Amino acid sequence: SFIPGYRPGKRTADYLEKVMFRITYVGAGFLALVAILPMMISNSLGVSPMVASFYGGTGLLIAVSVAFDLVQKIDSHLVMRNYTGLLEKS
């Protein structure tokens, strides 16, 4: 692999370690927020903990993942439609 601006060796390893560190901590922060958010909403709105757990972190995480997957599939279908149009014209 080649990373522009970084020579292979120690500098590349340090750069990749720094990037992985950032990605890991941002992801961990997001997951912590998703886990705590339903409890905070339950306490602030006076909603029953049972209702808050129904809309809990796992369900929210699954819903967001499905939405991202849907957007990605729609995008790939639109790209394939454009390629099909290009192939028919030639």
N, C-alpha and C positions, 0 to 999 in steps of 0.2 A: 504494500500500500504506500501511497504517497500523500503527504499532507503538505500543501503549499506553504512555504515559509519555514518549514521545520525539516532539518536534516535527519536522516535515519539515525537511530541510536538513543542516547540518554534524553536529548531534548524532545524527541517524538514520544518516548515513554512518559516523560513528565507531563507533556501536553495532554496525552490521552488519559492519564490518571486524573488530571485536573478536570477534564471534561466529564469523565465518568463520575467523579465526586459530585459535581454540580447536578448532573442528571439524577443521581441517586437521592440526593437530599431534597431536590425539588419534588420528585415523585413521592418520597416519604412524607413530606409536608402535605402534599395533596391528599394522600391516603389518610393521614391523621385528621385533616379537616373534614373529609368525607365521613370518617367514623364518628367525629364529635359533633358535627353540624346537626344531625337529627335531635340529639340530646339538648343542644342549646336552643333549638327552635321549640322543642317541647317545653322547656322551662320558661322561655320568654313569652310564649303564647298561651300557656296554661293548658296545653293539649295533653291528653292521657299518654303516658309512656308506651302503652300498647299501640296506639296509633302512630306514634313517632317511630317505633321499632318496625312497623309495617312499611313505612317509607324510609327505612334505615339506610345505612351506608352501603350495604351490599346491593340493595335494589337500585340505589342511585348510581353506583358504579356500573352495574349491568346496563342500565338505561343509557348512560353516556357512551359506553362501549358499543352498544347496538346502534346508536345514532351516528357515531363516527364511522362504523362499518357501512351503514346505509349510504352515507354521503360519499364514501370511497367507492362503493359499487355504482352509484349513480354517475359519478365522475368517470369511472372506467367505461361504462356503457356509452356515455357521450363521446368519449375519445374514440371508441370503436366505431361509432356511427360516422364520425368524421373520416376515419381511415377507410371505411367501406365506401363512402362517397368519393374519396380520392382514387380508390382502386377501380371503381366503375367508370370514371372519366377517362382513364388511360387506355 
